[in-house]
């Protein structure tokens, strides 16, 4: 079981295709992971509510941040598997 005390951050990506590939690799190799997804378009600034200004000029393919965490004991193996 991965807890905040036993986890280590494996990687951060904004690429949806990369996060799908990483999930596939970790699952295929039996490595337990957790993932935190943050919508960067709705992220607040200093705890306040950001005014909606639209998405003109913003690449929506990179509007989500994906953070992967694995158990500390699996970190080295997981890093080797996803490093490409």
N, CA, C and O atoms as CSV, one atom per row, in Angstrom:
chain,resi,resn,atom,element,x,y,z
A,1,UNK,N,N,0.847,-1.183,0.000
A,1,UNK,CA,C,0.000,0.000,0.000
A,1,UNK,C,C,0.889,1.241,0.000
A,1,UNK,O,O,1.851,1.340,0.761
A,2,UNK,N,N,0.544,2.171,-0.861
A,2,UNK,CA,C,1.308,3.413,-0.943
A,2,UNK,C,C,0.648,4.472,-0.062
A,2,UNK,O,O,-0.531,4.787,-0.219
A,3,UNK,N,N,1.430,5.007,0.857
A,3,UNK,CA,C,0.948,6.101,1.701
A,3,UNK,C,C,1.855,7.300,1.478
A,3,UNK,O,O,2.885,7.197,0.812
A,4,UNK,N,N,1.475,8.412,2.028
A,4,UNK,CA,C,2.282,9.622,1.893
A,4,UNK,C,C,3.666,9.424,2.507
A,4,UNK,O,O,4.617,10.105,2.122
A,5,UNK,N,N,3.787,8.495,3.462
A,5,UNK,CA,C,5.058,8.252,4.136
A,5,UNK,C,C,5.931,7.244,3.399
A,5,UNK,O,O,7.143,7.218,3.611
A,6,UNK,N,N,5.347,6.417,2.543
A,6,UNK,CA,C,6.107,5.373,1.858
A,6,UNK,C,C,6.280,5.638,0.369
A,6,UNK,O,O,6.901,4.837,-0.330
A,7,UNK,N,N,5.746,6.734,-0.122
A,7,UNK,CA,C,5.809,6.989,-1.561
A,7,UNK,C,C,6.981,7.881,-1.929
A,7,UNK,O,O,7.537,8.602,-1.101
A,8,UNK,N,N,7.333,7.801,-3.210
A,8,UNK,CA,C,8.361,8.678,-3.762
A,8,UNK,C,C,7.874,9.114,-5.134
A,8,UNK,O,O,7.347,8.307,-5.900
A,9,UNK,N,N,8.053,10.399,-5.443
A,9,UNK,CA,C,7.599,10.924,-6.724
A,9,UNK,C,C,8.461,10.343,-7.842
A,9,UNK,O,O,9.685,10.471,-7.832
A,10,UNK,N,N,7.802,9.705,-8.800
A,10,UNK,CA,C,8.502,9.082,-9.915
A,10,UNK,C,C,8.714,10.062,-11.054
A,10,UNK,O,O,9.834,10.221,-11.539
A,11,UNK,N,N,7.643,10.722,-11.483
A,11,UNK,CA,C,7.770,11.683,-12.567
A,11,UNK,C,C,6.555,12.573,-12.641
A,11,UNK,O,O,5.497,12.273,-12.088
A,12,UNK,N,N,6.737,13.685,-13.346
A,12,UNK,CA,C,5.657,14.633,-13.626
A,12,UNK,C,C,5.646,14.839,-15.133
A,12,UNK,O,O,6.692,15.049,-15.748
A,13,UNK,N,N,4.460,14.779,-15.721
A,13,UNK,CA,C,4.342,15.024,-17.151
A,13,UNK,C,C,3.059,15.793,-17.450
A,13,UNK,O,O,2.084,15.716,-16.703
A,14,UNK,N,N,3.076,16.519,-18.534
A,14,UNK,CA,C,1.882,17.218,-19.010
A,14,UNK,C,C,1.291,16.517,-20.226
A,14,UNK,O,O,0.227,16.898,-20.715
A,15,UNK,N,N,1.981,15.496,-20.710
A,15,UNK,CA,C,1.611,14.789,-21.920
A,15,UNK,C,C,0.688,13.607,-21.611
A,15,UNK,O,O,1.087,12.672,-20.917
A,16,UNK,N,N,-0.544,13.651,-22.126
A,16,UNK,CA,C,-1.519,12.604,-21.857
A,16,UNK,C,C,-1.058,11.252,-22.391
A,16,UNK,O,O,-1.271,10.225,-21.746
A,17,UNK,N,N,-0.430,11.244,-23.560
A,17,UNK,CA,C,0.041,9.984,-24.140
A,17,UNK,C,C,1.172,9.383,-23.295
A,17,UNK,O,O,1.243,8.167,-23.120
A,18,UNK,N,N,2.042,10.231,-22.782
A,18,UNK,CA,C,3.134,9.741,-21.919
A,18,UNK,C,C,2.585,9.159,-20.640
A,18,UNK,O,O,3.049,8.109,-20.194
A,19,UNK,N,N,1.601,9.819,-20.030
A,19,UNK,CA,C,1.060,9.286,-18.782
A,19,UNK,C,C,0.377,7.949,-19.012
A,19,UNK,O,O,0.437,7.073,-18.149
A,20,UNK,N,N,-0.273,7.771,-20.161
A,20,UNK,CA,C,-0.918,6.497,-20.476
A,20,UNK,C,C,0.128,5.395,-20.639
A,20,UNK,O,O,-0.070,4.268,-20.185
A,21,UNK,N,N,1.238,5.731,-21.289
A,21,UNK,CA,C,2.323,4.761,-21.484
A,21,UNK,C,C,2.968,4.393,-20.152
A,21,UNK,O,O,3.271,3.222,-19.920
A,22,UNK,N,N,3.180,5.358,-19.288
A,22,UNK,CA,C,3.770,5.095,-17.976
A,22,UNK,C,C,2.850,4.196,-17.156
A,22,UNK,O,O,3.315,3.253,-16.516
A,23,UNK,N,N,1.563,4.477,-17.172
A,23,UNK,CA,C,0.608,3.625,-16.452
A,23,UNK,C,C,0.650,2.198,-16.979
A,23,UNK,O,O,0.609,1.240,-16.206
A,24,UNK,N,N,0.731,2.062,-18.292
A,24,UNK,CA,C,0.789,0.743,-18.927
A,24,UNK,C,C,2.052,-0.017,-18.495
A,24,UNK,O,O,1.986,-1.197,-18.153
A,25,UNK,N,N,3.193,0.667,-18.514
A,25,UNK,CA,C,4.469,0.045,-18.132
A,25,UNK,C,C,4.453,-0.392,-16.675
A,25,UNK,O,O,4.845,-1.515,-16.357
A,26,UNK,N,N,4.006,0.485,-15.794
A,26,UNK,CA,C,3.984,0.151,-14.366
A,26,UNK,C,C,3.048,-1.012,-14.080
A,26,UNK,O,O,3.392,-1.915,-13.318
A,27,UNK,N,N,1.877,-0.996,-14.679
A,27,UNK,CA,C,0.915,-2.080,-14.476
A,27,UNK,C,C,1.447,-3.402,-15.009
A,27,UNK,O,O,1.320,-4.433,-14.349
A,28,UNK,N,N,2.042,-3.380,-16.197
A,28,UNK,CA,C,2.560,-4.604,-16.818
A,28,UNK,C,C,3.680,-5.228,-15.992
A,28,UNK,O,O,3.907,-6.436,-16.063
A,29,UNK,N,N,4.375,-4.411,-15.211
A,29,UNK,CA,C,5.483,-4.912,-14.401
A,29,UNK,C,C,5.118,-5.086,-12.931
A,29,UNK,O,O,5.992,-5.315,-12.094
A,30,UNK,N,N,3.848,-4.980,-12.620
A,30,UNK,CA,C,3.369,-5.231,-11.259
A,30,UNK,C,C,3.806,-4.205,-10.237
A,30,UNK,O,O,3.923,-4.520,-9.053
A,31,UNK,N,N,4.047,-2.989,-10.674
A,31,UNK,CA,C,4.466,-1.924,-9.750
A,31,UNK,C,C,3.250,-1.092,-9.371
A,31,UNK,O,O,2.597,-0.486,-10.221
A,32,UNK,N,N,2.965,-1.078,-8.084
A,32,UNK,CA,C,1.841,-0.289,-7.578
A,32,UNK,C,C,2.200,1.193,-7.657
A,32,UNK,O,O,3.324,1.583,-7.342
A,33,UNK,N,N,1.254,2.002,-8.074
A,33,UNK,CA,C,1.492,3.436,-8.205
A,33,UNK,C,C,0.235,4.200,-7.841
A,33,UNK,O,O,-0.865,3.647,-7.807
A,34,UNK,N,N,0.420,5.481,-7.571
A,34,UNK,CA,C,-0.717,6.392,-7.435
A,34,UNK,C,C,-0.403,7.589,-8.315
A,34,UNK,O,O,0.755,7.896,-8.596
A,35,UNK,N,N,-1.459,8.250,-8.739
A,35,UNK,CA,C,-1.289,9.362,-9.663
A,35,UNK,C,C,-2.171,10.513,-9.197
A,35,UNK,O,O,-3.325,10.314,-8.816
A,36,UNK,N,N,-1.619,11.704,-9.233
A,36,UNK,CA,C,-2.381,12.908,-8.915
A,36,UNK,C,C,-2.513,13.714,-10.196
A,36,UNK,O,O,-1.519,13.995,-10.866
A,37,UNK,N,N,-3.739,14.086,-10.535
A,37,UNK,CA,C,-4.001,14.858,-11.746
A,37,UNK,C,C,-4.465,16.253,-11.339
A,37,UNK,O,O,-5.376,16.402,-10.524
A,38,UNK,N,N,-3.833,17.270,-11.913
A,38,UNK,CA,C,-4.194,18.654,-11.635
A,38,UNK,C,C,-4.566,19.339,-12.937
A,38,UNK,O,O,-3.805,19.308,-13.904
A,39,UNK,N,N,-5.734,19.954,-12.958
A,39,UNK,CA,C,-6.160,20.739,-14.112
A,39,UNK,C,C,-5.523,22.117,-13.972
A,39,UNK,O,O,-5.893,22.896,-13.094
A,40,UNK,N,N,-4.573,22.406,-14.836
A,40,UNK,CA,C,-3.834,23.659,-14.741
A,40,UNK,C,C,-4.672,24.867,-15.142
A,40,UNK,O,O,-4.338,25.998,-14.787
A,41,UNK,N,N,-5.746,24.642,-15.870
A,41,UNK,CA,C,-6.622,25.741,-16.272
A,41,UNK,C,C,-7.442,26.259,-15.091
A,41,UNK,O,O,-7.836,27.425,-15.073
A,42,UNK,N,N,-7.698,25.403,-14.110
A,42,UNK,CA,C,-8.518,25.792,-12.963
A,42,UNK,C,C,-7.711,25.988,-11.697
A,42,UNK,O,O,-8.283,26.187,-10.625
A,43,UNK,N,N,-6.391,25.935,-11.798
A,43,UNK,CA,C,-5.553,26.085,-10.612
A,43,UNK,C,C,-5.726,27.490,-10.025
A,43,UNK,O,O,-5.754,28.484,-10.751
A,44,UNK,N,N,-5.839,27.544,-8.713
A,44,UNK,CA,C,-6.015,28.846,-8.067
A,44,UNK,C,C,-4.657,29.493,-7.804
A,44,UNK,O,O,-3.645,28.804,-7.681
A,45,UNK,N,N,-4.646,30.773,-7.723
A,45,UNK,CA,C,-3.435,31.528,-7.439
A,45,UNK,C,C,-3.531,32.082,-6.019
A,45,UNK,O,O,-4.437,32.857,-5.714
A,46,UNK,N,N,-2.614,31.692,-5.166
A,46,UNK,CA,C,-2.550,32.133,-3.770
A,46,UNK,C,C,-3.895,31.940,-3.070
A,46,UNK,O,O,-4.371,32.825,-2.358
A,47,UNK,N,N,-4.490,30.785,-3.281
A,47,UNK,CA,C,-5.711,30.436,-2.578
A,47,UNK,C,C,-6.955,31.151,-3.046
A,47,UNK,O,O,-8.042,30.872,-2.542
A,48,UNK,N,N,-6.836,32.056,-3.985
A,48,UNK,CA,C,-8.003,32.785,-4.471
A,48,UNK,C,C,-8.601,32.137,-5.703
A,48,UNK,O,O,-8.073,31.144,-6.203
A,49,UNK,N,N,-9.674,32.678,-6.187
A,49,UNK,CA,C,-10.328,32.162,-7.376
A,49,UNK,C,C,-9.838,32.942,-8.588
A,49,UNK,O,O,-9.921,34.170,-8.622
A,50,UNK,N,N,-9.324,32.216,-9.591
A,50,UNK,CA,C,-8.814,32.856,-10.797
A,50,UNK,C,C,-9.977,33.218,-11.716
A,50,UNK,O,O,-10.921,32.445,-11.882
A,51,UNK,N,N,-9.893,34.381,-12.294
A,51,UNK,CA,C,-10.915,34.822,-13.234
A,51,UNK,C,C,-10.812,33.988,-14.506
A,51,UNK,O,O,-9.707,33.709,-14.972
A,52,UNK,N,N,-11.936,33.592,-15.065
A,52,UNK,CA,C,-11.945,32.819,-16.297
A,52,UNK,C,C,-11.673,33.754,-17.465
A,52,UNK,O,O,-12.389,34.731,-17.686
A,53,UNK,N,N,-10.606,33.426,-18.216
A,53,UNK,CA,C,-10.212,34.284,-19.324
A,53,UNK,C,C,-10.244,33.554,-20.656
A,53,UNK,O,O,-9.828,34.114,-21.670
A,54,UNK,N,N,-10.722,32.333,-20.678
A,54,UNK,CA,C,-10.799,31.578,-21.916
A,54,UNK,C,C,-9.542,30.784,-22.182
A,54,UNK,O,O,-8.639,30.727,-21.347
A,55,UNK,N,N,-9.488,30.164,-23.368
A,55,UNK,CA,C,-8.368,29.291,-23.689
A,55,UNK,C,C,-7.676,29.678,-24.990
A,55,UNK,O,O,-7.019,28.838,-25.606
A,56,UNK,N,N,-7.804,30.900,-25.410
A,56,UNK,CA,C,-7.160,31.351,-26.640
A,56,UNK,C,C,-5.648,31.282,-26.466
A,56,UNK,O,O,-5.096,31.838,-25.517
A,57,UNK,N,N,-4.982,30.590,-27.396
A,57,UNK,CA,C,-3.535,30.479,-27.359
A,57,UNK,C,C,-2.987,29.420,-26.433
A,57,UNK,O,O,-1.770,29.280,-26.314
A,58,UNK,N,N,-3.851,28.671,-25.773
A,58,UNK,CA,C,-3.406,27.638,-24.837
A,58,UNK,C,C,-3.575,26.275,-25.497
A,58,UNK,O,O,-4.650,25.963,-26.009
A,59,UNK,N,N,-2.527,25.466,-25.489
A,59,UNK,CA,C,-2.592,24.114,-26.026
A,59,UNK,C,C,-3.303,23.226,-25.010
A,59,UNK,O,O,-2.740,22.895,-23.966
A,60,UNK,N,N,-4.526,22.847,-25.313
A,60,UNK,CA,C,-5.336,22.074,-24.368
A,60,UNK,C,C,-4.814,20.655,-24.159
A,60,UNK,O,O,-5.223,19.981,-23.213
A,61,UNK,N,N,-3.918,20.195,-25.028
A,61,UNK,CA,C,-3.313,18.875,-24.834
A,61,UNK,C,C,-2.403,18.858,-23.607
A,61,UNK,O,O,-2.075,17.790,-23.090
A,62,UNK,N,N,-2.005,20.018,-23.149
A,62,UNK,CA,C,-1.100,20.121,-22.006
A,62,UNK,C,C,-1.724,20.920,-20.865
A,62,UNK,O,O,-1.024,21.660,-20.174
A,63,UNK,N,N,-3.007,20.780,-20.665
A,63,UNK,CA,C,-3.675,21.528,-19.608
A,63,UNK,C,C,-3.815,20.730,-18.314
A,63,UNK,O,O,-4.345,21.239,-17.326
A,64,UNK,N,N,-3.339,19.474,-18.313
A,64,UNK,CA,C,-3.374,18.655,-17.110
A,64,UNK,C,C,-1.962,18.242,-16.738
A,64,UNK,O,O,-1.141,17.928,-17.601
A,65,UNK,N,N,-1.694,18.249,-15.445
A,65,UNK,CA,C,-0.403,17.799,-14.925
A,65,UNK,C,C,-0.619,16.453,-14.248
A,65,UNK,O,O,-1.518,16.299,-13.421
A,66,UNK,N,N,0.211,15.484,-14.604
A,66,UNK,CA,C,0.112,14.133,-14.049
A,66,UNK,C,C,1.355,13.852,-13.210
A,66,UNK,O,O,2.477,13.881,-13.716
A,67,UNK,N,N,1.146,13.580,-11.932
A,67,UNK,CA,C,2.249,13.245,-11.027
A,67,UNK,C,C,2.110,11.779,-10.631
A,67,UNK,O,O,1.059,11.349,-10.156
A,68,UNK,N,N,3.181,11.020,-10.832
A,68,UNK,CA,C,3.201,9.605,-10.488
A,68,UNK,C,C,4.017,9.392,-9.225
A,68,UNK,O,O,5.091,9.967,-9.052
A,69,UNK,N,N,3.486,8.558,-8.355
A,69,UNK,CA,C,4.170,8.168,-7.130
A,69,UNK,C,C,4.242,6.654,-7.075
A,69,UNK,O,O,3.291,5.968,-7.450
A,70,UNK,N,N,5.372,6.129,-6.608
A,70,UNK,CA,C,5.530,4.699,-6.394
A,70,UNK,C,C,6.067,4.479,-4.982
A,70,UNK,O,O,6.534,5.407,-4.322
A,71,UNK,N,N,5.988,3.232,-4.541
A,71,UNK,CA,C,6.540,2.886,-3.237
A,71,UNK,C,C,8.052,3.058,-3.291
A,71,UNK,O,O,8.680,2.760,-4.308
A,72,UNK,N,N,8.631,3.535,-2.204
A,72,UNK,CA,C,10.076,3.789,-2.167
A,72,UNK,C,C,10.895,2.567,-2.601
A,72,UNK,O,O,11.907,2.709,-3.287
A,73,UNK,N,N,10.455,1.375,-2.203
A,73,UNK,CA,C,11.200,0.158,-2.534
A,73,UNK,C,C,11.156,-0.153,-4.032
A,73,UNK,O,O,12.020,-0.871,-4.534
A,74,UNK,N,N,10.171,0.372,-4.745
A,74,UNK,CA,C,10.035,0.128,-6.182
A,74,UNK,C,C,10.586,1.260,-7.037
A,74,UNK,O,O,10.562,1.173,-8.265
A,75,UNK,N,N,11.078,2.315,-6.411
A,75,UNK,CA,C,11.449,3.518,-7.147
A,75,UNK,C,C,12.515,3.277,-8.215
A,75,UNK,O,O,12.320,3.666,-9.366
A,76,UNK,N,N,13.621,2.652,-7.866
A,76,UNK,CA,C,14.727,2.466,-8.813
A,76,UNK,C,C,14.279,1.642,-10.019
A,76,UNK,O,O,14.591,1.984,-11.160
A,77,UNK,N,N,13.556,0.569,-9.767
A,77,UNK,CA,C,13.069,-0.290,-10.859
A,77,UNK,C,C,12.090,0.473,-11.745
A,77,UNK,O,O,12.174,0.404,-12.972
A,78,UNK,N,N,11.163,1.198,-11.124
A,78,UNK,CA,C,10.168,1.959,-11.883
A,78,UNK,C,C,10.846,3.038,-12.715
A,78,UNK,O,O,10.478,3.249,-13.870
A,79,UNK,N,N,11.819,3.716,-12.151
A,79,UNK,CA,C,12.526,4.765,-12.879
A,79,UNK,C,C,13.236,4.186,-14.099
A,79,UNK,O,O,13.221,4.783,-15.175
A,80,UNK,N,N,13.854,3.023,-13.925
A,80,UNK,CA,C,14.523,2.363,-15.046
A,80,UNK,C,C,13.518,2.015,-16.151
A,80,UNK,O,O,13.801,2.213,-17.332
A,81,UNK,N,N,12.360,1.503,-15.769
A,81,UNK,CA,C,11.357,1.072,-16.754
A,81,UNK,C,C,10.749,2.224,-17.537
A,81,UNK,O,O,10.460,2.075,-18.724
A,82,UNK,N,N,10.550,3.361,-16.899
A,82,UNK,CA,C,9.871,4.471,-17.592
A,82,UNK,C,C,10.833,5.472,-18.221
A,82,UNK,O,O,10.397,6.407,-18.891
A,83,UNK,N,N,12.129,5.290,-18.015
A,83,UNK,CA,C,13.121,6.196,-18.599
A,83,UNK,C,C,13.376,5.808,-20.047
A,83,UNK,O,O,14.052,4.819,-20.332
A,84,UNK,N,N,12.836,6.586,-20.936
A,84,UNK,CA,C,13.060,6.346,-22.372
A,84,UNK,C,C,13.085,7.656,-23.105
A,84,UNK,O,O,13.262,7.679,-24.323
